């Protein structure tokens, strides 16, 4: 059994018909906050800094394209990854987020086959090392967007992430009968 729980299919089904355009502003703001709080994060990528990375949550009806260009990074939601993307990382959303915040080990996810890496593996390793070295905390970095309300926002975001993990774990342990 996979160590990383998948989001219930009900969540993916609910998100399927929604447009992706409203996600762009929050994605840009979160990426901007991460870069502001960890300004050298993408410098470590070296020759890989101008490559695009496909991030594919296997339990969501959309993916992301990360372009970690040091001066103009972008993160864009797409229905499917474009052809010719140099590197693709696929796995459950909670596993992908967990690799960023350190709650999951990327190597363990890869060897347990919870995570698939295709294309330029060297670039993917450089990205993982850059994120690890920066000490990114997605919850704290996102909460920082709310200025003086950051402490409250951090508690709310952490609570929402915990609830999402609880839903995924409940679906996993009940054989997904209840949630699918």
LINLINNOR-V269032 format. One line per field, one symbol per residue. ss: DSSP state (~ for helix, > for strand, _ for the rest). psi: psi as a letter, one per 30 degrees, with the letter a starting at -180 (. if undefined). burial: 1 if it has 9 or more other ideal C-beta (glycine too) atoms within 8 Angstrom, else 0. A space follows every 50 residues. Layout:
# LINLINNOR-V269032
ss=???
psi=???
burial=???
This chain:
# LINLINNOR-V269032
ss=________~~~~~~~~____~~~~~~~~~~~~~~~~~_____~~~~~~__ _>>>>>>_____>>>>>______>>>>>________>>>>>_~~~~~~~~ ~____~~~~~~___>>>>>_~~~~~~~~~~~~~~___~~~~~~~~~~~~~ ~~~~~~~~~~~~~~~~~~~~~~~_______
psi=kkfjkkkkfeeeeefefklfeffeeeeeeeeeeeeefifgefeffbfffg lkkkjjjfglglakjkjhkefilljkklelklkgkekkkklkefeeeeee fgfkkeeeeeffgfkkklbieeeeeeeeeeeeefhkjeeeeeeffgbfge eeeeeeeeeeeeeeeeeeeeeefgggeef.
burial=01011111101100100001001100111110111011001101100110 11111110110111111110001111110010001111111111111111 10010101110101101011001101111110010101111111110001 001100110010011011111101010010
